Amino acid sequence: MYRLARSGGSRELLHWVSGRAAGWAGLLDGDGTVLHGVTRGPDGTGVEAAALAGEYAKVLSGLDARSFAFDRGPHTALLFPLDGLPDAAAPILAVVAPRPLPDGLVILLSDVAMPLAMCWAAEAVERKRRRVVLAESRSREAVLHLLMTGQLSIAHQVAGALRPTLPDPVRVYVVECPAGRRDEVARICTDLSGGRSWIVRCPVYARHLILVVPADADMAEQRLGLRVAEVVTECVVGVSEDLPLPDTATGYRQAFHALAVARGLPDRHARFGSAPDPAVVAGAAGARWADELLHPLLTYLPRRSQDPGSQELAATLASWLAFSSHATQHLKIHRNTLAARLRLIGELLGLDLNRVGDQAALDLALRIRATPTGPGKAHRDERPDRPPLGLDDILGVPAVREWAVQQLRPLTGPDTPRSAADPQETLRAWLRCEAQLAPTAESLGISVPGVRKRLTRLESALGRSLLQTPSARYDLWLAFRSLDVAGAGTAR
């Protein structure tokens, strides 16, 4: 009994007891609910036995008795209340066995009560510990979600009950680790950063940890990504630039893109290369365009109070643009709920959300609104006689055109893979086919694995993730479109 208690806990003890009784054994609470139940009887009457035990458990809870036995038909039910924790009701050990009972069964049950009670108490403590860990993990995930959506004041309020405090400015890390080792790697990251990192288990990718680290750390902490990759040889680390706390969403994108590059490097670590953000270079005209484009969504009022409002719909759109179908895991909603919200958003904005071009426009608009450091925001032109701006108006701005040139420059550099066809034509075909591999393969006249291999090589050249979300496909579409508008690229 004590060997089983150490190795298998209450389940193994009940399994052993049911075998000795040639019947059903289980733990029940005072209202007859079966907590654990095992049957090894020859007649397979486990459901009936559990119902019988539950009926008598209710009777026993109203009696001042330490045991209870009752005969019904060919069976005998034996019930023993166990000793429990001071702040919790003790479960009841119940055995339903055919008569005649095996010799010594009653004594056996009195002997097994103590190790079974100890196992149950230890398991109850472990369940509480797991609930606490899960609650903290979900709270940290909620804080990260608030930061991603620009709700800083609420994020600080929720984070106030946790440690450490939210840093500002920040550097964001995405650590990819082996399956099943995320908790261990999280502890290692905590130790290596001296407890200063805000560590979140990614709700979308089961192998990813997201670290928000103070950007003003000393030199040892600045090498955190390299140290993690050295300590855990299977880890791959992507690191963002140093950014203000309100730009955490941008930092996550940068770290995710750096992760795609780090997978191909010997030290499994990469930092995002310095590059302007289109949300910043779009300027005041971009801010006005974003407001005009998103106005129907941001002013939407639901018909019913239980329906999602404008803020929730905007958060849904941002999550879907970043994570595609994985947004259901990020937002903790059903896929049908996500589909219904996206249909509503498309109707409100008059856009086809299946088109990469419309997705890219919305992604840019949301990023412009979420960029507190964007220039010209305080000087938006509110004159009603101004004609509405279109996306091409924004992409034709000289600063945006320069950004586009910088984005596509790696495709013509010395490090661009030469074994493939023209990389720009590959990317254009992929974007024309709405970033779908099968139509792209048909368009290029190659196989789907061939397209995937080309895009994987281009990820290293661009320093961006293409095949996994968050993907650089929106920035690439905008860059190509900007050059086309300026007449610098080939016609779409």
N, C-alpha and C positions, 0 to 999 in steps of 0.2 A: 504493500500500500504506500509506504513512504517513498519507495523507488519510483512508482508511478506518479506520485504527487510532485516529485522533483522534476521528472522528465516530461510529463504530459499534462499535468494539472488536473482540473476537475473533470474535463471530458474523458481523459483516460481512466480516471478512477470510476466514473459512472459506467464506462464501457466494461470495465472489469467486474463491477458489482452486478451489472445486468447479466453477464455470463455466469456468475456464481449462482444467481437467482433463477437462471433460465427464463427470464421475463423482461420486464421494462423497468428502467431506473432513470430518475431524473431529479432536477432541482426546480422548485416552483416557488412563486411568491405568495403572499397571503390571500390574493384574490383568485388563485388557481391558475395563473398564467405560467406556462412552462418556459423556464429559462434555458435549460438544457435537457434533452431527453435522448435516451438510447434504448433500443430494444434488441434483444438477442434470443427472444423466445422462438420456439419452433412453429407456432401457429400464426405468426405475423400480425398479432393484434395490437400493434403499438399505438395506433390512433385511439382505439377503445380504451386501452390501459391509461393513456395520457388523460383522456377525458374523465375516467374514473378517479385518477389521482387528483386532478384539478377539483373535482367535486368535494373530495374529502379534505383537501387542503383548506377550502373555505370553512369547513366545519371545525378543523383543528385550530384555525386562527381565532375562533371565538371561544375556545376552551382553555382552561388553565391546566394544560397537560403537556408533558414532555414527550409523549409518544402516542400513537393512535394505530389501531389495527381493526380492519373490517373485512368480513367475508362477503363476497357477492358472486353467486354462481360458482364456477370452478376456480375462482381466483381469490387471493388475499392481498389486501393493500396494507402496507406498512409505512408509516410516516414519522419522521423524526425532525423536529426543528433544530437547525444548526445555530451555533453561536456566531453572531455577526459583529460588524463594526458598531461602535457606540452611536454613530449618527445615521445608521442605515438599518432598515429592517432585515432580519436574518432570513435566508431562504429555507425551504423545507425540503429535506431529502425524502423522496417517495420511491417505493419499490412495489410493483404489482407483479406477483408471481403465481403460477399455478399451484394448487394444493396436490399432494402434501408438500409443504415447504421443505427445502433442503435442510439437512441437519446443521445446526449452528448458524443459520442465516441471521437470526435476530441479534445474536452476539456479534456477528461480523459487521452488521450495520451500526451497532453502537460503537464498535472500534473504528470504523471508517469515518465516523462523524467528525472527529477532530481533524485529521489531515484534509478532509474535504472542506471543512470550514476555513482552515488556514489557506487552502488554495483559492477558495472563493473570495476571501478577504484580499489576498494579494492581487487577484485578477481584477477586483473592483477598484483597487488603488491604481492599477495599470490602466484601466479604462478611463479613469478620471484624468490621469496624466496625459493620455492620448488626446482626450477632449480639450485639455488646456493647450497642448501643443498645436492642435488643429485650429483652435480659436485664435491663438497668437498668429499662426501662419495666415489665416484668412484676414486677420486685422492688418497685417503687413501688406498683404495683397491688395486690400481695400485702399490703404494709404498710397500705394504705388499707382493704382487706378485713378485716384483723385489727382495725383501729381500729373499723370499723363493727360488728364482732361482739363488741367489748369485750375482746379479747385484748391488753391493753396491753403486758404484759411481753414477749410474743413480738414485737409490733410494734416495740418499742424495740430488741430484739436484732437484728432484720433491718435496721432503719433505721440501725443503728450503722455499717454498711459504706457508707452513702450519705450524701449531703449535700443540704440542711442537716439538722441535727438536728430532731426533732419538737418543735414549739413547744407551750407550754401557759401560758395559755389560747390559744384559737384563734378565728379568724374564717374561715368557709368561703365560697369563691367558686365559682360554676359559670359558666364562660365558654362561650357558644355562638358558634362561629366558622364561617366558610365552609368547605365541604368542600375538602379538599386543603391547607388552610392551617394545620392544627392545630399542626404542628411549628414553623412560623414564629411563630404566636401564642404558643406556649409559650416560645420564646426571648425574645419581646418582654416577656412577663410576668416572666420571670427578670430581665431588665434593669431593668424598672420597679420591681421589688420589691427590687432590690439583692441578688438571690440568696438571700433569706430565705424565699421561698415553697416549700412542698412541692407540686410540680406533678405531677399524675397525668392521663394520657390516659384518659378514661372508657372502660371496657370495654364499656359498653352502648350509649351514643350516640356515633356516630363523629364528631359535630361538637362534642362537649363536652370541655372541660378542667376538672378539679377542682383548686382551689388551697386549700391549708391554710396560712393566713398567721398569723404571731404577732399576737395581739390587742392586745399592748402596743406596737404599732408607733407611730411618730411620725405627725404629721398628714399628711405626704406619702404615707406608705404606707397610711393609712386611706382615702385617695382612690384607691387602686389600681384599683378597678373603673371609676370614671369615667375615669381616665387610659387604661386599656385600651380602653374604648369610644371615646375621642377619637382614639387613635392608629390603631386598625383600625376603620374606619367601618362594617364589616359585623358587628362583634361586639355581642353582647347579654350583659349581666352581671347575675347575681343574687347577693346577699350575705346571709349569715346574721347573727344576733346574735353577740356575743362569748360563747364557751362554754368550759367546761373540755375538755381534750383527750379525756377519756372520752366526752364527748357529741358526738363528731364525726359520728355517724350522724344525730343530731338537726340538727346544723348543715348537713349535706348536704340534708336534707329542706327546711329553711328556705330555703337558697339556691336550690334547685330551684323552690320555690313563688315566690320573688321573681323568678326568671327569667321565669316566665309573665307576671308583671306588667310586667317591664321591656320585653317585646316591644312593648307598646303605648305606651311613653313616648318622647318625642322624644330624650332623652339616652341611651336604651337601657340604663339602669342603674336597679336598684331594690334596696332593702335590706328584709329581712323585718321587718314590723312587730312590735313587742313583744307577745307573747301567751303565756299560761301553757300548759304542756303537760299533757294529761290524765294522763300517766304520773306527773307530780309531784303534781297535785291529788288523785289517787285515794288517797293516803296509805297508812297501815298496812293498812287493810282491802283496798285494791287490791293490795298486795303479797301478802297471804294468798290472795286470790282468784286472782292470777296463778300462784302456786305450785301451788294446787290444780288449776287448769285444765291446766297444762303438766306436771304430775307424771308422767303415763304416758309422755310424750315424753322428759322429762329423765332418767327412770330406765330407759329402754329399753336392753336388752342384745341385740345381734344374735346370731343363731344361728351365723353364720360370721364368722371374723375379717376376711374381705375385704368384708363388708357394712358399710354406713354405720352408725356408732354414734349415740348421742343428740346429741352435740355437732354432728356433721356434718348430721344431720337438722334440728336447730334452725337451723343456718346456712342450709340449703336453704330452710326455711320463711320465714326472714326475707328472704332474697333474692327469693323468689317473691312475697311480699307487697309488696315494694318495686318490683320490676321486671316482674312478671307473666311472660309467656313469654320476655322478654329475660333472665331469670335464667340461661338456658343459656349466654349469653355472659359473664355475670358470674361464674358458677361454673366455666366451661369444661367443661360436661358435655353429653351428648347429650339431645335432647328426650325420648326414651324413658326415659332414666335419671331425668330430672326428673319425668316422669309417674309412674313407679314409686315414687319417694320420696314424692310427694304422696299417692298412694293409701295407702301405709303410714302416713303421718302422720295422714290422715283416719281410718283404722281405729283407730289408737292412741288418738286423742282423742275418737272418736265424734262427729265433726263433718263437715258437708258443706262441703268447701272451695270448692264452686261458688257458695255463698251469700255475698253481701257481708256479711251480718250475722255469720256465723261468721268470715269473714276479718277483720272489724273487731275482733271479740273477741280473736282471736289476735294481731293487730297490737298492740292495747293491752297484752295480757299480756306480749309480748316486749319492748315499750318500757318497761314497768314494771320488768322484771327487768334491763334494760340501763341503767337510770337510777341511777347511783351516788349522785346528789344527792337522790333521792326521800326524803321524810320518813318516819319510822317504820320503816325497813327493819331497824334493829337491834332493834326491839321487836315482832317478829312474834309473834302468839299461837300457841303450839304445842300448846295443850290439845286432846286428842283428842275431848273431849265437845262441842266447839263445832260447831254445824251448819255444813255447807258453804255458802259464799257463791255467789250467782249474779251474772251480769253486771248485772241490774237493781238488785241491792243496791248495787253500786258506782256505777252511773249515777244512783242516787237520792240520793247524798251531796250535801249543800248546795254544797260547793266544786265538785263536778263539774257540778252544775246551773248554777252561776254561769259556769263555763267554757263550757258549752253556749250560754248566752245570749250571751256575748261572741262565740262563733264565728258565730252566726247574725245578730248585730246588723247587719252590713253589708248584709244582704238587705233591710232596711227603712230604710236610710239614704238621704240625698239623692243619693248617687252611684250608687244601684242603677239599672240600665237599666229604663226605663219602657216601652219599645217592646214588650217581651215580656210574656207572661202572668205570673201570680203566680210569682216566682222560687222560692219555697219549694215550690209545687206541682210545678214543673218538676224540682227536685232530688229531691223525694220520689218522683215517678214514675220518675225515672232510677235511683234506689236500689232501688225496688221491682222494677225490671226487671233487677236485678243489674248495673247500670252498662253495659248493652248498648244501643247506639243504636237499632237496628231495633225491638226490642220497645218502647222508650220512645216512639219516633215513633208506633207504632201505638196505644199507650195515650193519647197526647196528641192524636192525630188530625192530626198534621203530618208533614212529610217528614223523612228522616234528616238532610239538610243543615240543615233548620230547627232540629232538636234540637242539632246541632253548633254552630250559630251562637248559640243561646241559652246553651249551656254556655260558649262562648268569651267571651261578654260577662260572664257571671257570674264567670269566672276573674279578670277585672279588678276586679270589685266585691269579691270575697272576698279577693283577694291570694293566691290559691292555684291550683295546677295541678289541673285536673280530668280533662282528656282524655289527658294523658301521665303515665306513671308515673315517680316516685312521685306518686300522686294523693291529693287531700284527701278522697276518697270515704269512707275509714274514719272520719275525724274528723267528717264531716258525718253519717254514719249514727249514730255514737255521740251526737252533739249532738241530733239529732232524737229518738232513742230516749230520751235523758235527759229531754227536755221532755215526751215522751209519758208516761213513767213518773211524772213529777211532776204530770201532768194539765194542763200548760201548753200542750200542742200538741194538734193534732187526732189522732184515733185512727188507728193505722196500718191 
